[in-house]
Amino acid sequence: MKSNLRNEIKAYIVRQGMTMQEVVDLLHDEHGWSDSVSNLSNKLQRESLRYTEAVQLANALGYEIVWQKRK
């Protein structure tokens, strides 16, 4: 079964008109991430992305993570 996190993040990448390689290159240049697509893909598949990595990834895609109180 594929990870919902992985599918959701890949959907955001596609919406931005980017490839996984482009995102990885951007994260490598801006934040010193590994330049390997397989490393990011494995983190998404295992759902082992750290919060700081999620924030950096969102930023690279032009998004920000917002904490909002549930209603």
N, C-alpha and C positions, 0 to 999 in steps of 0.2 A: 504494500500500500504506500503510495507516495505521500510525502509530507505536505500538510496544508500550508505550513510556513514557507516551504520551498516554492510551492505553486503560487502563493500570494506574492512573494517577493519577485519571482520571475515575471509575474503579470505586471508589476510596477516597472520592472526593467523594460519590458516590451512596450508599455504605454509611453515610456520616455523615448522610445525609438532607439534604444541602445542594445548592444549585445552583452553577454556575460563578460567577454574579453574586455570590452570598453569600460565596463564598470570596474573590473578588477584592475585594469591599468590606472584608472582614476584613483581608486583607493590606494593603490601602491604608491602613486606619485604624491598624493595628499596626506596619507596617514601611515605609510610604511608597511602596508599589508603585503602579504605574499603575492607575487604576480602570477600565481597559478589558478586558473579557473577551477580546476578539480578541487583545490583546497576550499574555495568558497562553496562550490556545489556540495561537497561532503559536509560542511558545517550546516548548510541548509537542510540537507537530507537527514542528518543526525539530530537536527534541532539543537545544536550546541553553540549557536551564535551568542556571544556575550552582549549585554545591554549596550556597552560603549560601541561595539562593532555595529549593532543595529542602528544606533544614532548616526554613526559615520556613514553607513550604507544609505540610510534615509536622506542624509544631507547630500550625498553624491548624486542621488536621484532627484534632488530638488524638493524634498519633503522634510517635515520635522515631525517628531513624535510628540504628541500632546497628551498630557494626563488630564482626563475630564471625569468629574464626579458622575457616577451613575445616577440615573433618575429613579 
